[in-house]
Each structure stands twice: as C-alpha cells, then as structure tokens.
C-alpha cells in the first residue's frame, strides 16, 4: 500500500508524525548522523507546513527564514504550502520554501 502524502493527513496525524520525526532527529543528532538529521528536519518542515494556512502568506511580503538568522525571503507567488521567491541577499536565485520555514513578516523591505 502506498504511503499517504502529508496533504492527506489529519491534523492529529500530522502532529503525531512531527513528534515521531522530532524523536528520530534527536537520536540522529546524538549519534552524529548529520545527513539523516538533515533529512528528518526537512520532513518535519514539510509536515508542519500542512498545519499552516497558505492564505496567511502573501506575494510581495518578506519573511524571516527560520533557522537562518538575518536571512529574509520575498514571496513571488504561492503554490500550495510552498512559497516561491528569493532570499533578499540573492534575488537572482528563485527557490521554493515550505511555509513552515517562514517566520515573522517583515512587510515590504527592499
């Protein structure tokens, strides 16, 4: 049977998955498994994104990037739980971030 996508999870299932991933990430970190830890962190960010409302994030707004102090991301457009845009320090590089990685809205700061 194929695995369910996070978009098909209930809120309760997402919270259980995040708790499970958090525990696995903690163990991976303790064991020095850097790559495994990074993969689990990305999975957690994806699961957390589905607990948020994409309508709360607007094109043109600038957000702090969680886990990357001093880095800001400007949204060009939204696609599901992904914000497409660029980091303010590299406007030529478009990328997509799960909305769970976007922190405080900095309004329009160019």
C-alpha positions in Angstrom: 0.0 0.0 0.0 1.5 3.4 -0.9 2.3 5.8 1.8 -0.1 8.7 2.4 1.0 12.2 1.5 1.1 14.8 4.2 -1.7 16.6 2.3 -3.9 13.6 3.1 -3.1 13.5 6.8 -5.5 14.8 9.5 -4.2 17.5 11.9 -3.8 14.8 14.6 -1.8 12.5 12.2 0.4 15.5 11.3 1.1 16.2 15.0 1.9 12.5 15.6 4.3 12.5 12.6 6.0 15.6 13.7 6.5 14.1 17.2 7.9 10.9 15.7 10.3 12.8 13.4 11.4 15.0 16.2 12.4 12.0 18.3 14.2 10.4 15.3 16.0 13.6 14.6 17.1 13.9 18.3 18.5 10.3 18.1 20.2 11.0 14.8 21.8 14.2 16.2 23.0 12.3 19.3 24.6 9.6 17.1 26.3 12.3 14.9 24.3 11.2 11.8 24.3 14.6 10.1 22.8 13.6 6.8 19.9 11.6 8.5 19.3 14.6 10.8 19.1 17.0 7.8 16.6 14.7 6.0 14.4 14.4 9.1 14.5 18.2 9.6 13.2 18.7 6.0 10.4 16.1 6.6 9.4 18.0 9.8 9.3 21.3 7.9 7.0 19.7 5.3 4.7 18.2 7.8 4.5 21.5 9.8 3.7 23.3 6.5 0.4 21.4 6.2 -0.7 22.6 9.7 -0.5 26.2 8.4 -2.9 28.2 6.2 -1.2 29.2 2.9 -3.6 32.1 2.6 -1.8 33.7 5.5 1.3 34.2 3.3 1.1 36.9 0.5 3.1 37.5 -2.6 5.3 40.6 -2.2 5.7 40.1 1.5 9.1 39.5 3.1 9.6 36.9 5.8 12.4 36.0 8.1 13.8 32.5 7.3 13.5 30.1 10.3 16.8 28.6 11.3 18.8 31.2 9.2 19.1 34.3 11.3 19.4 37.5 9.3 18.1 35.8 6.1 14.9 37.2 4.5 12.7 35.7 1.8 10.4 37.6 -0.5 7.5 35.7 -1.9 6.8 36.0 -5.6 3.9 33.5 -5.6 2.3 30.7 -3.6 1.8 27.1 -4.8 0.1 25.0 -2.2 2.2 25.0 1.0 5.2 26.3 -0.9 6.3 29.9 -1.2 8.2 30.6 -4.4 10.5 33.6 -4.3 14.1 34.6 -3.4 16.2 35.4 -0.5 16.8 39.1 -0.3 20.6 38.6 -0.5 20.4 36.6 -3.7 17.4 37.9 -5.8 18.6 36.1 -8.9 18.1 32.7 -7.3 14.4 31.6 -7.2 13.6 28.9 -4.8 10.6 27.3 -3.0 10.4 27.1 0.7 7.7 25.3 2.7 5.7 28.0 4.5 6.7 26.5 7.9 10.2 27.9 7.3 8.9 31.4 7.0 9.0 33.4 10.3 8.0 36.9 11.0 6.6 39.0 8.2 8.9 42.0 7.7 6.4 43.8 5.3 7.9 45.2 2.1 11.5 45.9 2.8 13.7 46.2 -0.3 
